[in-house]
Amino acid sequence: MANVTRKIGLSLGADICWPGCYEEIVKRLDVTVPVAGDQVRFEVERVSVEPFNLQQPCNYDVVLDRLTHWFHTSREWIKKAVIMDGLYVLNNPWSLQSMEKHTTYAAMMHLGLPVPETWMIPPKEYSPDLADAKPTLQRYARLFDLAKVGDQVGYPMFMKPYDGGAWVGVSKIDNADQLRAAYEQSGQRVMHLQKAVDPFDIFVRSIGIGPQVHIVKYDPAAPLHARYQVAFNFVDGQEWSYLTDQMLTINAFFGWEFNSCESLRKDGVFYPIDFANACPDFQVTSLHYHFPTMVKNMVRWSLFCAATKRPMRKNLDWEPFYAVAKKDLPLRDRLRAYAAIAHERYETDRFAEFCAKNLSHLDEVTWEFFTTPRAKELVRHKVSALFPAHEVEAFTEHYWGLLQFWRKTESDRMSHAKAERIAAQTAAPVSSQAAESEGVAAQSPAAAPKKKASKKAAL
């Protein structure tokens, strides 16, 4: 039996709060995991940016990446390390580099998901650096009537860049005049026109980390600190399960393990409108109440991947999804079949067993951590980076109060889970499936409509 250390690297940009909380919680867990006769411990280190030899060995087992989508040096180091050293990274860097909203829309349309009708239009302007643009356009570009395209898409609609995020360049369009004006201002961006889901009665954001999906009611029109709602019972158990399967389908298809999906509900149908977010928001200043749950989910998945030396799926194998699509099943049955592929790829059962055996104290450790001065200090640091000096104190207390409300609801959840566990032990031995449903695969029970429904969604 050998003592083995698995190293987890944090590849960070402007992140402040979550890495500090992640590091503290892993340290406080002080966990040793028996794996194949070894005693595995964990070390967390922040990845530096510096020159590197392409044959230089990588000393990390897992990297949690927050830079691949925009910072080329770190992206190329990660790709090198995956190829040369077998590094496991969240997310697949080739998929993240090559996929954007455009291809993700097309892929999920092909799988039968109800993505709203979407058109691409040529950019209004072209870079003067494109020397061949003028002769290409003179020979092959076709004049088009933007208003007629708008009529075919239908109003209201949204004009938005075919890639990117953070609501940059997004305009709501109600008529042809607004469409022309928005196009005139779009510059060199390549834009989509997407039929609006209007009216809708609920906007949700699903956040997936490995096989774990957390679903939040969302208000994009609110200020940043109020977009993620503290809401309960906003969907029923069947809807919770559906949204979970949808998130797992998207992530497994593209090889992503940390991604979010925005969906709008109209007439009982959830329309996914934005799901190429494979570096989603992970800040306490936006997630607030939901922040501790997301940190826990990241701790669980990253420790599992590191401890078990989970092999990186370097290639995207879409054929199993296409085989399901060819069966022309009803949408709900399709999603169940797609999600079954996802669970197999994420090793959900093995993950649940790992968490039940080795991380049963994570809930309590996290609950205790978010009452410490260090936790509040990290909140203050993030607030100070975003808010003017005269608002730092007020917003620090605002976010801290929401974290303490999370602790209250989390305490209630843990007490309820303990009572259920005792009752089950009295009636019969606890099965591995019961252990999984305690939350290791997990939605936030505080957000779920009821305990039984959240268990079903997790599984």
Protein Blocks (a to p, Z undefined) as FASTA:
>chain_A
ZZdddddddddfkbfklmmmmmmmmmmnopacdeehiacdddddddddddddfklccfbf
bdcdfklmmpmklmmmmmmmmmmnopacdddfklmmmpcfklmmmmmmmnopacdcdddd
ddfbdcfklmmlmmmmmmmpccddfklmmmmnopadddddfedeehioiacdfbfklmmm
mmmmnomaccdddddddddfbdcddddehjbccdddddfkbcfklmpccdehkbcfklmm
mmmmmmmmmmmmnopabdcdddddeehiacdfbfcfcbccfbfklnmmmmmmmmmmmmmm
mmmmmmnopacdfbccfklmmmmmmnopafklmmmmmmmmmmmmnommmmmmmmmmmmmm
mmmmmmmmmmcfklmmmmmmmmmmmmcfklmmmmmmmmmmmmmmmmmmmmmmmmmmmmmm
mmmmmmpccdfklmmmnopmpccfklpmbfklmmmmmZZ
